[in-house]
Amino acid sequence: MKKLLTTILILSITLTLSGCSKPEDEELPRYDIPRESSIILNELPYSAYLSTSNPVITIEVEDMGEMKLQLFPDVAPNTVNSIIEYIQNGDYEDNEFHRVINDFMIQGGQLASPSCTIVGEMNNNPDYEGTNDLKHDRGVISMARIGGMYNSQTSQFFIVHQDAYFLDNEYVTFGGLISGFNILDFIGPMGDNSNSVPAERVTITNISVELNGYAPESPICQ
């Protein structure tokens, strides 16, 4: 009887341990990304622009996680309306951060056929009648454009990795990161090469938007 109980106990322990073991076909995470440190929103350099009524976009990066950014309609309304339209049309599905420069920025949103060009809402643009004083602080999202052409913005955007104030008034800032700085810091060093193309494809699986009461209008095209 004692021998039988011992055998049952050994069998029970074996089954328990085998049930806790990892299946052989389960994949390990592709990247070991440090957890994000606590973010105090009112200590961000662009905290004065943050509001619970601002739309929030979520950028899903394959194998890395999510980056969330508030958009600032009060700063650049047509730019915000334009990117929201791209998002709602599903244009950023299976996109990528195709241009990455460490300690500068990560750029995504490249499309084969962007919908239209829009007036650049930056102070140095003579065609812009408003004011945009949002600086290119770390975490700010801004629009890419063709050099020398202020009104050439379409679908491409970039997120500032480290402060880049030399871009102020020359490129359209329109929002800021509120979570996902750890992902920004992980992607940045992936672009350490001569042509700014990341060593591996950094896939944006999707971008979604929560409007939070904001009612976007159709963007005004050139």
C-alpha positions as CSV (number, residue, x, y, z in Angstrom):
1,M,0.0,0.0,0.0
2,K,2.9,2.4,0.9
3,K,4.5,1.6,-2.4
4,L,1.3,2.4,-4.3
5,L,0.9,5.7,-2.5
6,T,4.5,6.7,-3.3
7,T,3.9,5.8,-7.0
8,I,0.7,7.9,-7.1
9,L,2.5,10.9,-5.5
10,I,5.3,10.8,-8.0
11,L,2.9,10.5,-10.9
12,S,0.9,13.5,-9.5
13,I,4.0,15.7,-9.2
14,T,5.1,14.7,-12.7
15,L,1.7,15.6,-14.2
16,T,1.7,18.9,-12.3
17,L,5.1,19.9,-13.5
18,S,4.4,18.9,-17.1
19,G,1.2,20.9,-17.1
20,C,3.2,24.1,-16.1
21,S,5.9,23.5,-18.7
22,K,6.0,25.7,-21.8
23,P,4.8,24.0,-25.0
24,E,7.6,23.3,-27.4
25,D,5.9,25.1,-30.3
26,E,5.2,28.3,-28.3
27,E,7.3,31.1,-29.7
28,L,9.4,33.3,-27.5
29,P,8.9,37.1,-27.8
30,R,10.9,38.5,-30.7
31,Y,12.2,41.5,-28.8
32,D,13.1,42.0,-25.2
33,I,11.8,45.6,-24.7
34,P,12.2,47.1,-21.2
35,R,9.0,48.1,-19.5
36,E,8.0,51.7,-19.7
37,S,8.8,53.9,-16.8
38,S,6.0,55.8,-15.2
39,I,4.9,58.8,-17.3
40,I,3.7,61.9,-15.5
41,L,1.7,63.7,-18.2
42,N,1.9,67.2,-16.7
43,E,5.7,66.9,-16.7
44,L,5.9,66.3,-20.5
45,P,7.2,69.4,-22.3
46,Y,4.0,69.7,-24.3
47,S,1.7,69.1,-21.3
48,A,0.0,72.5,-21.9
49,Y,-1.5,71.1,-25.1
50,L,-2.9,67.9,-23.5
51,S,-6.6,67.5,-23.0
52,T,-9.0,64.7,-22.3
53,S,-11.1,66.0,-25.3
54,N,-8.2,65.6,-27.7
55,P,-8.3,62.6,-30.1
56,V,-5.8,59.8,-29.3
57,I,-4.2,57.5,-31.9
58,T,-2.8,54.1,-31.1
59,I,0.1,52.8,-33.3
60,E,0.4,49.1,-33.0
61,V,4.0,47.9,-33.8
62,E,4.5,44.3,-34.6
63,D,6.2,42.3,-31.8
64,M,6.8,45.5,-29.8
65,G,3.5,46.9,-28.5
66,E,1.5,50.1,-28.7
67,M,2.4,53.7,-28.8
68,K,-0.3,56.3,-27.9
69,L,-0.3,59.9,-29.0
70,Q,-2.7,62.8,-28.4
71,L,-3.4,64.9,-31.5
72,F,-3.8,68.6,-31.0
73,P,-6.6,70.1,-33.2
74,D,-6.1,73.5,-31.7
75,V,-2.5,73.5,-33.0
76,A,-2.9,72.2,-36.5
77,P,-6.5,71.4,-37.3
78,N,-6.2,70.5,-41.0
79,T,-3.2,68.2,-40.3
80,V,-5.1,66.4,-37.6
81,N,-8.2,66.0,-39.8
82,S,-6.0,64.7,-42.6
83,I,-4.3,62.0,-40.6
84,I,-7.6,61.0,-39.0
85,E,-9.0,60.5,-42.4
86,Y,-6.1,58.2,-43.4
87,I,-6.6,56.2,-40.2
88,Q,-10.4,55.8,-40.6
89,N,-9.8,54.7,-44.2
90,G,-7.5,52.0,-43.0
91,D,-4.6,53.3,-45.0
92,Y,-2.0,52.6,-42.3
93,E,-2.6,48.9,-42.0
94,D,0.6,46.9,-42.6
95,N,2.6,50.1,-42.9
96,E,6.1,50.5,-41.4
97,F,8.6,52.9,-39.8
98,H,10.6,53.0,-43.0
99,R,13.1,55.7,-42.0
100,V,14.8,55.7,-38.7
101,I,17.6,57.9,-37.4
102,N,18.8,57.3,-33.9
103,D,18.6,60.3,-31.5
104,F,16.6,62.1,-34.1
105,M,13.3,60.6,-35.3
106,I,11.3,57.5,-36.6
107,Q,9.3,58.1,-39.7
108,G,6.3,56.1,-41.0
109,G,3.1,56.5,-43.0
110,Q,4.5,56.1,-46.5
111,L,1.7,55.3,-49.0
112,A,1.9,54.5,-52.7
113,S,-1.0,56.8,-53.4
114,P,-1.7,59.5,-50.7
115,S,-5.0,61.2,-51.0
116,C,-3.8,64.8,-51.4
117,T,-1.3,67.4,-50.3
118,I,-2.2,70.0,-47.6
119,V,-1.0,73.4,-46.6
120,G,1.8,73.2,-44.1
121,E,0.6,74.6,-40.8
122,M,4.0,75.9,-39.7
123,N,5.0,79.5,-38.9
124,N,7.5,79.9,-41.6
125,N,5.1,79.0,-44.4
126,P,3.9,82.2,-46.1
127,D,0.7,80.4,-47.1
128,Y,-0.3,79.6,-43.5
129,E,-2.4,82.2,-41.7
130,G,-2.4,80.6,-38.3
131,T,0.2,80.1,-35.5
132,N,1.9,76.9,-34.5
133,D,4.2,77.2,-31.5
134,L,4.5,73.5,-30.6
135,K,8.2,72.7,-30.5
136,H,9.9,69.5,-31.7
137,D,10.4,68.1,-28.3
138,R,11.1,64.4,-27.7
139,G,7.8,62.5,-28.3
140,V,6.2,65.1,-30.6
141,I,4.7,63.9,-33.8
142,S,5.3,66.0,-36.9
143,M,4.7,65.8,-40.7
144,A,7.3,64.9,-43.3
145,R,7.5,67.0,-46.4
146,I,9.5,67.5,-49.5
147,G,12.5,69.8,-48.9
148,G,11.8,73.4,-49.8
149,M,8.1,72.8,-50.4
150,Y,6.0,73.9,-47.4
151,N,2.7,72.6,-48.8
152,S,3.8,69.1,-49.7
153,Q,2.6,67.2,-46.6
154,T,0.6,64.0,-47.4
155,S,0.5,60.8,-45.3
156,Q,4.0,60.6,-43.8
157,F,4.7,61.5,-40.2
158,F,7.6,61.2,-37.8
159,I,8.0,61.0,-34.0
160,V,10.8,62.9,-32.5
161,H,13.3,60.6,-30.7
162,Q,15.4,63.4,-29.2
163,D,14.7,67.2,-29.1
164,A,15.1,68.6,-32.6
165,Y,14.4,72.3,-32.3
166,F,16.1,73.1,-35.6
167,L,12.9,71.8,-37.2
168,D,10.7,74.3,-35.4
169,N,8.5,76.5,-37.7
170,E,9.7,74.4,-40.7
171,Y,7.7,71.2,-40.1
172,V,4.1,70.8,-38.9
173,T,3.9,69.6,-35.3
174,F,0.5,68.3,-34.3
175,G,0.5,66.0,-31.3
176,G,2.6,64.2,-28.7
177,L,3.3,60.8,-27.3
178,I,1.6,59.9,-24.0
179,S,2.7,56.3,-23.8
180,G,5.2,54.0,-25.6
181,F,8.4,55.9,-25.0
182,N,10.1,52.6,-24.4
183,I,9.1,51.5,-27.9
184,L,10.4,54.8,-29.4
185,D,13.7,54.2,-27.6
186,F,13.9,50.7,-28.9
187,I,13.2,51.5,-32.5
188,G,15.6,54.5,-32.6
189,P,18.9,52.6,-32.5
190,M,17.6,50.2,-35.2
191,G,18.4,52.9,-37.8
192,D,22.1,53.2,-37.2
193,N,23.2,52.9,-40.8
194,S,24.2,55.1,-43.7
195,N,20.8,55.2,-45.5
196,S,18.5,55.6,-42.4
197,V,16.7,52.3,-43.3
198,P,16.2,50.2,-40.1
199,A,18.2,47.0,-40.0
200,E,14.9,45.1,-39.7
201,R,11.4,45.9,-41.0
202,V,9.5,47.7,-38.3
203,T,5.9,46.9,-39.1
204,I,3.0,49.1,-38.1
205,T,0.2,46.6,-38.1
206,N,-2.5,49.2,-37.6
207,I,-3.3,52.7,-36.4
208,S,-6.6,53.4,-34.7
209,V,-8.1,56.6,-33.3
210,E,-10.4,57.5,-30.4
211,L,-12.0,60.8,-31.2
212,N,-13.1,61.6,-27.5
213,G,-15.8,63.9,-28.8
214,Y,-13.8,65.6,-31.5
215,A,-15.6,65.9,-34.8
216,P,-13.1,65.9,-37.6
217,E,-13.9,67.7,-40.9
218,S,-12.8,66.6,-44.3
219,P,-9.2,67.8,-44.8
220,I,-8.7,70.8,-47.1
221,C,-6.5,69.7,-50.0
222,Q,-4.2,71.9,-52.1
